[in-house]
Amino acid sequence: MATRAMLQPLLKWKEYIQIGSMDHNILLKLIHTQYHWDRPKVPKGGTIHLAWHYAKNPEFHGHFINMLHMTPHSFRTLLSLICDGKVFMTCSSRLQAPVQLQLAVTQY
């Protein structure tokens, strides 16, 4: 909105009012669609836990690669490089998922 205001040619005051009204409505819609309070926890399930099973046995490494698109060794190496990153630390009262799980979900 700010970029548009800077780049567009000078308008008449009525046009500014119309654009301002549209911008106001857009911002209200954004505010009302955001989550401002805690959402109810939805139980989730999946198959990502199978990756840890596949990583243990070299016979199943092909399944691990199919799921996470890398070998278990590459996964562990990447995990060791990122596990202490500040992005995985939180000051919130909500706990984050373990880094291993976050990486697996990203790779999945």
Steps between C-alpha positions, in 0.01 A plus 500: 500500500783737586689411182189556292449839663858604423500381138160607375450846354333768707128444534202709590399495866185293425715229343726498809191454718381206286842335507531563873161341557601193298829475690313530829265215402791280394679560830183420696460172310863411577455577868186288521660201326810486720521290812537735794423246769591141566341261260363168618754223469417264217638151536717413203638174381718393216770271382808713561587280799570220251805692377678432830419129463631501141820681602596228748518219245712534181250273324238773537719800408328509160170566678666774706631661181155478339349680799760765578688526170842441655695220663487450876867603518430825310202565725708455817775722356254778411333463839833541678564821303167664581400361841649790699351769275321789669193440285439178693505674838190662639423737784134404480320284750410269212752230428632456149518162334845342520742625234523147360125494439493854355774407254326174407172681433682756286671227300182295468 
